[in-house]
């Protein structure tokens, strides 16, 4: 059975969910960067090494997540976030979840490849 068309309200909800997933993944990445700040404070690494970590963070995962969670792609990024476990299905409105079922399964299949 084909999914019903996504409504205007559901598109807005998709953008909200994409923002939430982006925030969660970015927070996890920042926690990793925070470890380098702790190492710097303890004198375990130099300020230059810390600066390099910040540079790699900015040009790496930060940019990747920014691109991944482009609000225009929320219809694809939200199902992928659900498949990865960043978002839980119980956080998604039931009618929207039904519309995304095939895309969620596709994303889960891709993760297993």
C-alpha atoms as an extended CHARMM CRD file, in Angstrom:
* protein
*
       113  EXT
         1         1  UNK       CA              0.0000000000        0.0000000000        0.0000000000  PROA      1               0.0000000000
         2         2  UNK       CA              1.3830000000        3.3970000000       -0.9860000000  PROA      2               0.0000000000
         3         3  UNK       CA              1.9440000000        5.9820000000        1.7100000000  PROA      3               0.0000000000
         4         4  UNK       CA             -0.3970000000        8.9450000000        1.8840000000  PROA      4               0.0000000000
         5         5  UNK       CA              1.0170000000       12.2620000000        0.6790000000  PROA      5               0.0000000000
         6         6  UNK       CA              2.9220000000       14.2170000000        3.3120000000  PROA      6               0.0000000000
         7         7  UNK       CA              0.8190000000       17.1120000000        4.5960000000  PROA      7               0.0000000000
         8         8  UNK       CA              2.0420000000       20.6300000000        5.2810000000  PROA      8               0.0000000000
         9         9  UNK       CA              1.8100000000       19.9750000000        9.0250000000  PROA      9               0.0000000000
        10        10  UNK       CA              3.8040000000       16.7570000000        8.6470000000  PROA      10              0.0000000000
        11        11  UNK       CA              6.4900000000       18.5740000000        6.6560000000  PROA      11              0.0000000000
        12        12  UNK       CA              6.8360000000       21.0290000000        9.5190000000  PROA      12              0.0000000000
        13        13  UNK       CA              7.0720000000       18.1210000000       11.9500000000  PROA      13              0.0000000000
        14        14  UNK       CA              9.7280000000       16.4980000000        9.7620000000  PROA      14              0.0000000000
        15        15  UNK       CA             11.7940000000       19.6830000000        9.9130000000  PROA      15              0.0000000000
        16        16  UNK       CA             11.4200000000       19.7610000000       13.7070000000  PROA      16              0.0000000000
        17        17  UNK       CA             12.4610000000       16.1230000000       13.9940000000  PROA      17              0.0000000000
        18        18  UNK       CA             15.4320000000       16.6790000000       11.6810000000  PROA      18              0.0000000000
        19        19  UNK       CA             16.5170000000       19.5590000000       13.9140000000  PROA      19              0.0000000000
        20        20  UNK       CA             16.1990000000       17.3590000000       16.9880000000  PROA      20              0.0000000000
        21        21  UNK       CA             18.2420000000       14.5710000000       15.3920000000  PROA      21              0.0000000000
        22        22  UNK       CA             20.8680000000       17.0980000000       14.2690000000  PROA      22              0.0000000000
        23        23  UNK       CA             21.1030000000       18.4760000000       17.7980000000  PROA      23              0.0000000000
        24        24  UNK       CA             21.4900000000       14.9930000000       19.2970000000  PROA      24              0.0000000000
        25        25  UNK       CA             24.2040000000       13.8960000000       16.8850000000  PROA      25              0.0000000000
        26        26  UNK       CA             26.0520000000       17.1990000000       17.1380000000  PROA      26              0.0000000000
        27        27  UNK       CA             25.9120000000       17.0140000000       20.9460000000  PROA      27              0.0000000000
        28        28  UNK       CA             27.4870000000       13.5580000000       20.8500000000  PROA      28              0.0000000000
        29        29  UNK       CA             30.2310000000       14.8270000000       18.5500000000  PROA      29              0.0000000000
        30        30  UNK       CA             30.8960000000       17.8340000000       20.7920000000  PROA      30              0.0000000000
        31        31  UNK       CA             31.2370000000       15.5130000000       23.7920000000  PROA      31              0.0000000000
        32        32  UNK       CA             34.0590000000       13.7690000000       21.9260000000  PROA      32              0.0000000000
        33        33  UNK       CA             35.7080000000       17.1380000000       21.2560000000  PROA      33              0.0000000000
        34        34  UNK       CA             35.2830000000       18.0230000000       24.9120000000  PROA      34              0.0000000000
        35        35  UNK       CA             37.6440000000       15.1760000000       25.7930000000  PROA      35              0.0000000000
        36        36  UNK       CA             40.4120000000       16.9740000000       23.9160000000  PROA      36              0.0000000000
        37        37  UNK       CA             39.6830000000       20.1380000000       25.8840000000  PROA      37              0.0000000000
        38        38  UNK       CA             40.0410000000       18.1310000000       29.1060000000  PROA      38              0.0000000000
        39        39  UNK       CA             43.3400000000       16.6710000000       27.8920000000  PROA      39              0.0000000000
        40        40  UNK       CA             44.5590000000       20.1940000000       27.0900000000  PROA      40              0.0000000000
        41        41  UNK       CA             43.5490000000       21.5050000000       30.5290000000  PROA      41              0.0000000000
        42        42  UNK       CA             45.5000000000       18.6400000000       32.1350000000  PROA      42              0.0000000000
        43        43  UNK       CA             48.5460000000       19.4740000000       30.0460000000  PROA      43              0.0000000000
        44        44  UNK       CA             48.3650000000       16.1750000000       28.1640000000  PROA      44              0.0000000000
        45        45  UNK       CA             48.1960000000       17.8870000000       24.7600000000  PROA      45              0.0000000000
        46        46  UNK       CA             49.3500000000       21.2680000000       23.5150000000  PROA      46              0.0000000000
        47        47  UNK       CA             47.0970000000       24.1230000000       22.5250000000  PROA      47              0.0000000000
        48        48  UNK       CA             48.1980000000       23.4400000000       18.9550000000  PROA      48              0.0000000000
        49        49  UNK       CA             46.9490000000       19.8480000000       19.1490000000  PROA      49              0.0000000000
        50        50  UNK       CA             43.6830000000       21.1330000000       20.5990000000  PROA      50              0.0000000000
        51        51  UNK       CA             43.4190000000       23.6570000000       17.7960000000  PROA      51              0.0000000000
        52        52  UNK       CA             43.9430000000       20.8570000000       15.2670000000  PROA      52              0.0000000000
        53        53  UNK       CA             41.1340000000       18.8480000000       16.9170000000  PROA      53              0.0000000000
        54        54  UNK       CA             38.8250000000       21.8520000000       16.6940000000  PROA      54              0.0000000000
        55        55  UNK       CA             39.7650000000       22.3450000000       13.0430000000  PROA      55              0.0000000000
        56        56  UNK       CA             39.1110000000       18.6590000000       12.2470000000  PROA      56              0.0000000000
        57        57  UNK       CA             35.7890000000       18.8190000000       14.1050000000  PROA      57              0.0000000000
        58        58  UNK       CA             34.6720000000       21.8980000000       12.2070000000  PROA      58              0.0000000000
        59        59  UNK       CA             35.7080000000       20.6410000000        8.7880000000  PROA      59              0.0000000000
        60        60  UNK       CA             34.6280000000       17.0600000000        9.4820000000  PROA      60              0.0000000000
        61        61  UNK       CA             31.6860000000       15.8850000000       11.5480000000  PROA      61              0.0000000000
        62        62  UNK       CA             30.2480000000       19.3640000000       12.0830000000  PROA      62              0.0000000000
        63        63  UNK       CA             29.9880000000       20.0020000000        8.3310000000  PROA      63              0.0000000000
        64        64  UNK       CA             28.8090000000       16.4660000000        7.6620000000  PROA      64              0.0000000000
        65        65  UNK       CA             25.9530000000       16.8180000000       10.1310000000  PROA      65              0.0000000000
        66        66  UNK       CA             25.0700000000       20.2830000000        8.8440000000  PROA      66              0.0000000000
        67        67  UNK       CA             24.7440000000       18.8590000000        5.3350000000  PROA      67              0.0000000000
        68        68  UNK       CA             22.9910000000       15.6860000000        6.4840000000  PROA      68              0.0000000000
        69        69  UNK       CA             20.2640000000       17.5770000000        8.2730000000  PROA      69              0.0000000000
        70        70  UNK       CA             19.4120000000       20.1010000000        5.5790000000  PROA      70              0.0000000000
        71        71  UNK       CA             15.7300000000       20.8810000000        6.3260000000  PROA      71              0.0000000000
        72        72  UNK       CA             14.8800000000       20.4330000000        2.6460000000  PROA      72              0.0000000000
        73        73  UNK       CA             15.8330000000       16.7490000000        2.9480000000  PROA      73              0.0000000000
        74        74  UNK       CA             13.9290000000       16.0270000000        6.1630000000  PROA      74              0.0000000000
        75        75  UNK       CA             11.6970000000       13.4560000000        4.4690000000  PROA      75              0.0000000000
        76        76  UNK       CA             14.8110000000       11.3280000000        3.9440000000  PROA      76              0.0000000000
        77        77  UNK       CA             16.9660000000       12.2800000000        6.9260000000  PROA      77              0.0000000000
        78        78  UNK       CA             14.3020000000       11.6120000000        9.5620000000  PROA      78              0.0000000000
        79        79  UNK       CA             13.7570000000        7.9760000000        8.4930000000  PROA      79              0.0000000000
        80        80  UNK       CA             17.5390000000        7.5100000000        8.4510000000  PROA      80              0.0000000000
        81        81  UNK       CA             17.8010000000        9.0110000000       11.9490000000  PROA      81              0.0000000000
        82        82  UNK       CA             15.1150000000        6.5980000000       13.1330000000  PROA      82              0.0000000000
        83        83  UNK       CA             16.9810000000        3.6870000000       11.5400000000  PROA      83              0.0000000000
        84        84  UNK       CA             20.2180000000        4.7310000000       13.3090000000  PROA      84              0.0000000000
        85        85  UNK       CA             18.4040000000        5.1040000000       16.6440000000  PROA      85              0.0000000000
        86        86  UNK       CA             18.9770000000        8.8520000000       16.9060000000  PROA      86              0.0000000000
        87        87  UNK       CA             15.2030000000        9.2790000000       16.9330000000  PROA      87              0.0000000000
        88        88  UNK       CA             12.7850000000        6.7800000000       18.3990000000  PROA      88              0.0000000000
        89        89  UNK       CA              9.6140000000        5.7740000000       16.5890000000  PROA      89              0.0000000000
        90        90  UNK       CA              7.5430000000        6.7150000000       19.6480000000  PROA      90              0.0000000000
        91        91  UNK       CA              8.7200000000       10.3290000000       19.1830000000  PROA      91              0.0000000000
        92        92  UNK       CA              6.9980000000       10.5190000000       15.8070000000  PROA      92              0.0000000000
        93        93  UNK       CA              3.3100000000       11.1650000000       15.2330000000  PROA      93              0.0000000000
        94        94  UNK       CA              1.6510000000        7.8770000000       14.2740000000  PROA      94              0.0000000000
        95        95  UNK       CA              0.2360000000        9.0880000000       10.9510000000  PROA      95              0.0000000000
        96        96  UNK       CA              3.6020000000       10.5180000000        9.9420000000  PROA      96              0.0000000000
        97        97  UNK       CA              5.3210000000        7.3290000000       11.0400000000  PROA      97              0.0000000000
        98        98  UNK       CA              3.0050000000        5.3310000000        8.7850000000  PROA      98              0.0000000000
        99        99  UNK       CA              3.9630000000        7.5690000000        5.8690000000  PROA      99              0.0000000000
       100       100  UNK       CA              7.6460000000        6.9610000000        6.5860000000  PROA      100             0.0000000000
       101       101  UNK       CA              7.5150000000        3.1920000000        7.1440000000  PROA      101             0.0000000000
       102       102  UNK       CA              8.9790000000        2.2170000000        3.7740000000  PROA      102             0.0000000000
       103       103  UNK       CA             11.7290000000        4.8270000000        3.9910000000  PROA      103             0.0000000000
       104       104  UNK       CA             12.6330000000        3.7150000000        7.5220000000  PROA      104             0.0000000000
       105       105  UNK       CA             12.8950000000        0.1070000000        6.3680000000  PROA      105             0.0000000000
       106       106  UNK       CA             15.0000000000        1.1670000000        3.3820000000  PROA      106             0.0000000000
       107       107  UNK       CA             17.3530000000        3.0610000000        5.7140000000  PROA      107             0.0000000000
       108       108  UNK       CA             17.5880000000        0.0670000000        8.0590000000  PROA      108             0.0000000000
       109       109  UNK       CA             18.4160000000       -2.2030000000        5.1290000000  PROA      109             0.0000000000
       110       110  UNK       CA             21.1490000000        0.2040000000        3.9830000000  PROA      110             0.0000000000
       111       111  UNK       CA             22.6940000000        0.2110000000        7.4630000000  PROA      111             0.0000000000
       112       112  UNK       CA             22.9610000000       -3.5820000000        7.3880000000  PROA      112             0.0000000000
       113       113  UNK       CA             24.7760000000       -3.5860000000        4.0480000000  PROA      113             0.0000000000
